[in-house]
Amino acid sequence: MVKGLMLVGVCAAAVLGAQAATDAATTGKPQIRGMADATRAWLGAEYKGLTIHKFANRSDRSMAIELRYRRDAIAIDVDAAGIVTVARGGRRVRVTTVEALERVQGLLAGSDAAFAARVLHAERERASDLKAGEMSLLSVTAFVASLTGDIDAPRRLATRFVEKHRGIYRPVNANCFETYAQESTAAWNDLQDCMNEANQDESLLQRAYRRVACNAIWLLRAESAWIEYLGCLGPGQLIPD
């Protein structure tokens, strides 16, 4: 991961801090902060000991994700083409084939960080109000779940978002969240089309690989909506609680 993103991660962690951990334990909700500048956007979250940092490069639309729980850490990079690279414990796998996806699933097997991310997702998937901050966080946990076998996690999340927020849009003078909801719905539409095409593959493993690729593209689209949301709020402004 590039040095600049690591420095932003330090800042994100500082924003969260010990108070965020206390608040998370009290409210039962993840504590989330996000901000964007001219070159990158970031999100930091803490939930019951799990920390997640997400960074987006605004110039090339690539993403970097870090998950930490106890002594376990996972790094996930997604380039602008949707190619995913996963690293854990000194091993690194670039997911460009069915065999590589199987290696990633082996790499994440027994991962405390991956398990904690799936717990967060299971506890918040239905309970969340899916405002922009938590939707952006759950997009990450849904994608992690898809890498560990729950391939439909992103589609379930995106479908619930559309069901919850469909019909609230006001195209004229739309506010930041309404614009975000429109972009997120467009990403859901693309995901549905991609999944339908992937499901036509006769090979079970190839079908799974292609569906994970669909999820990666959806994640990038969701991140683009998140970046635009942060930009709408204004430069240097933290997202609302």
N, C-alpha and C positions, 0 to 999 in steps of 0.2 A: 504494500500500500504506500502511496506516495507520501512524502514527508509533510506536505501541506495539509493533507487530510488528517494525518495524525495530530497535527497541531490544533486543528479544529475540534478533533475528538477530545483533546484535553480541555478545551474551552467548554464543550458540551457537558463533560463530566463535572466541571466546576459549577456550571449552572444548576445541575441536578443536586449534587451535594448530599449531605447527611439529612437535611430537612426534607428533601424529596423522598428519601427512604422512609422517614417517619410518617410523612403524609400518605405514602402508598399503603403502609401497614394500617393506617387509621381509616382511610376511605375505601380500601379495597379496589381502587382504580389505579392504573399505571400513571405515573407522573411523567409528563411529556413536555418537552420544550423544543422549539424549532426556530430557525432563523435563516435568512438568505442574504448574501451580498452579491457583488457583481460577478463573482466567479464560481461560487458554490452555494449549495443549500445543505443544511444538516438537520437531523432530528436526533434527540437523545431521550431515552426513556429508562425508567427503573420500575421493577415490579417484583416484589418478594425476593429480592436478591439477584434477579436477572437484570443485566444492563444491556441495552441495545443502542448502538450508534449507527446512524445511516448518513451517508454523504453522497451528494450528487454533484458532478461536474457539469456546470451549466453550458460549457462550450461544446462538449462532445456527447452529453447526455449519458455518460457512464455512471455507474453506481458502485459504492463500496459499503458493505455492511459488516459490523462487528457485533458478536454476541458473546457475553461472558456470564458464567454462573459457576460459583466456587472457583476451582482451579482450571476449569475447562473453558476454552475459547475457540470460536469459529470465525473465520473471515470468508466472506462471499463477495466476489466481484462480478458485475454484470456489465459487459461492454455495450456500445450503442446498437450492435447487431443482435443483442440478446444472448450472446455466448456467456455461459456461467462458469466461473472458476471457484472452487471451494477448497479451503485450506484448514487443516486442524492437526495439531501435534507434529508439526514438521513435515507433513504430507500435503500435497497439493494436486488437485485433479481438475483438468479443464474438460467440461462436459460437451463433447462434440460427437459422441457415438453412444449407442446403447450400452456398450461395455463400460464406457466412462461413467454413465449414470449409475450402473450397478456398483462401480468402485466408490462413487460418492455415497451411495446408501450404506456401503460397508464402512466407509470413513466416518459417517455420522452415527453408526450403530453404537450404542452405549455412551453417547455424548450427553453429559449433564446439561450443557447449554441448549442443545437441540430439544431435549426433553422438557426443559423449563420453558422454552419458547412455545412448545406445543401445549403445555399446561396453561400458559397465559392465553393462548388462542382459544382453547376450549372453554376457559372461564369467562372470556370477554366477547367471544364471537356473537352470542345471542344477547348478552346483557348490555353491550355497548350502545350508546346513542349514535355511534358512527359519525360524529363530527370529524372535521378534517384531520385533526391531530391524531386521534385514536384510529381512524380509518387508515392513515398513513402507516402507523405502527402495526396494525393488524395485517396490512398488506405484506409486511416483512414476515410476520409469524406464519401467515398462510403460505407464503412461498417456501419457508423452511419446512413446513409440514409437507408440502408437495415433494420436496427433495427426499423426505424420509418415508414416502409411501402414500400419503393422503393427497393424491394428485388433484382431487376436486376441491380442496380447501380454498384456493383463490376464487373459483367460480361460485362456491357457496357464499363467500363473503361479499363478492361483487353483486351477486343476485340480491342478497339481503339489503345492501346499500341502495340498489335501484328500487326495490320494493318499498323501502322506508322513505326515500326522498323523491320518488317520481311525482311529478305534478306540482312541485313547489316553485318551479322556475318562473321568473319574470324576465323575459329576454331584454326588455327595455330597462336600462338603468339597473341591471342585475348587480347584487352585492357580491362580495368575494366568495362566500360559501355557495351561492347559487351557481356561479360560474364554475366553481370546483365540482359541484354535483353534475353539471352538464358534461364536463370533461370526463368525469369518472364513469358516467353512463355510456359515453362513447367508447371508453376502454372496455366496458362490459360487453357492448355489442361486438367489438372486434374479437374478444375472447370467445364468445359464443361461436362465431364463424370459424375461428381457428380450431376450436375443439371439435366442431362438427366435421371438419376436414380431416383432422387427426384420427377420429374414430372410424374412418373408412379404411384405414390400414388393416390388412389382414393379420399382420404379426402382432401379437399381444405386447411384446417387448418394444417393438418399434412404435406402436401406438402410445405406449406409456412415455417413451422418449420424446415423441412429438408433442404430447400434451404438456410435458414439463417445459418444452421450448415455448409453447403458447403462454404458459404461466409467466415465463421470463419476459416476454414481450408485453404482457399485461402489466407486469410490475413496472416496467419502464414507462408505460403510458400513465399508470397511476402516479408515478413519481413526477412526471411532467405536469400533471394536474396539481400536485402538491407544490411544486416550484412556482407555478403560476399563482397559486393561492397565497404563498408567502410574499410574492412580488406585489400582489394586490393589496396586502396589508400595509406594505410600505417598507423601504429599506431599513434594516437594523431593528425592526420591531419583532419582539417575541410573539409567538402565537398566543391567543387567549387561552386561559385555563378552561 
